[in-house]
Amino acid sequence: MNVNIVIYHVKDLASAKPLFAALTGTEPYAESPYYIGFRSEHLEIGLAPAGYNGLTGPVPYWTADDIKAAVKKLVDSGATLQQDVTDIGEGGQIALLRDPEGNAIGLRSF
């Protein structure tokens, strides 16, 4: 698995957009009331509303070929499942876990 997206949970998408455009050196490739996405070389930077699933900070999403097997492996290794595998459209799926310290771990597959 590898990390190829980090989602920042922000209070105000509109005010965060110019900062992340300057940071990434690009304009958003995707923009909606629920998500603004930037591509910066091999990493996607996303902005999402703060408070979704209780999240208030950045979450790295690891790509998993078999997301259900990855969830099981991480839970068996001490992670706590916060959001089970969920379809996000266009064949994509995500899941959210927490490590024993409470840090968010995202998984996604396409």
C-alpha positions in Angstrom: 0.0 0.0 0.0 1.0 3.6 -0.5 -0.3 7.0 0.4 -1.5 9.0 -2.6 -4.1 11.3 -1.1 -4.3 13.4 2.0 -7.6 15.0 3.0 -7.6 18.2 5.1 -10.8 18.8 7.1 -11.3 22.6 7.1 -14.0 24.9 8.6 -14.4 26.9 5.4 -13.7 25.4 2.0 -13.9 28.7 0.2 -11.3 30.4 2.4 -9.0 27.3 2.4 -9.0 27.0 -1.4 -6.6 29.9 -2.3 -4.1 28.8 0.3 -4.0 25.2 -1.0 -3.9 26.5 -4.6 -0.8 28.5 -3.7 0.7 25.5 -1.8 0.2 23.0 -4.6 0.8 25.5 -7.4 -2.3 24.3 -9.2 -6.0 25.1 -9.5 -8.5 22.5 -8.3 -9.3 19.6 -10.6 -12.5 18.9 -8.7 -14.8 21.3 -6.8 -18.1 20.8 -5.0 -19.7 21.9 -1.7 -18.3 18.7 -0.1 -14.8 18.4 -1.7 -12.1 20.4 -3.4 -9.3 18.4 -5.0 -5.8 19.4 -6.1 -3.2 17.2 -7.8 0.4 17.9 -6.9 2.8 15.5 -8.7 2.0 12.0 -7.3 -0.1 13.2 -4.4 -3.7 14.4 -4.3 -4.6 17.0 -1.7 -8.2 17.2 -0.8 -10.3 19.7 1.2 -13.4 18.4 3.0 -15.7 20.0 5.6 -14.5 19.8 9.1 -16.4 17.5 11.4 -17.2 14.7 8.9 -17.0 11.5 10.9 -15.6 13.6 13.8 -12.5 14.5 11.8 -10.8 17.8 12.3 -7.2 17.3 10.9 -5.5 15.8 7.9 -6.1 12.1 7.0 -3.7 10.2 4.8 -5.5 7.6 2.6 -3.6 4.5 1.7 -4.4 2.7 -1.5 -5.5 -0.9 -1.1 -6.0 -3.4 -3.8 -8.4 -5.4 -1.6 -9.8 -2.9 0.8 -11.8 -5.4 2.9 -8.7 -7.6 3.4 -6.7 -4.5 4.4 -9.4 -3.4 6.9 -9.3 -6.9 8.5 -5.5 -6.9 8.6 -5.3 -3.6 10.3 -8.1 -4.4 12.8 -6.3 -7.7 13.6 -3.2 -5.6 14.2 -4.8 -3.2 16.7 -6.7 -0.6 14.7 -10.3 0.3 15.5 -12.8 0.5 12.7 -14.5 4.0 12.6 -16.2 3.7 9.2 -16.6 0.4 7.4 -16.0 0.1 3.6 -18.2 2.6 1.9 -18.8 3.1 -1.9 -18.0 6.7 -3.0 -19.0 6.3 -6.6 -17.2 5.5 -9.9 -16.0 2.2 -8.5 -14.2 3.8 -5.5 -14.4 2.7 -1.9 -13.1 4.1 1.3 -12.8 3.0 5.0 -11.6 4.9 8.1 -9.8 3.4 11.0 -8.0 4.7 14.1 -4.7 3.5 15.5 -4.4 2.8 19.2 -3.4 6.5 19.8 -6.5 7.8 18.0 -4.8 8.9 14.8 -7.0 8.5 11.7 -6.0 6.0 9.0 -7.8 6.1 5.7 -8.0 3.4 3.1 -9.3 3.7 -0.4 -9.5 1.6 -3.5 -10.5 2.2 -7.1 
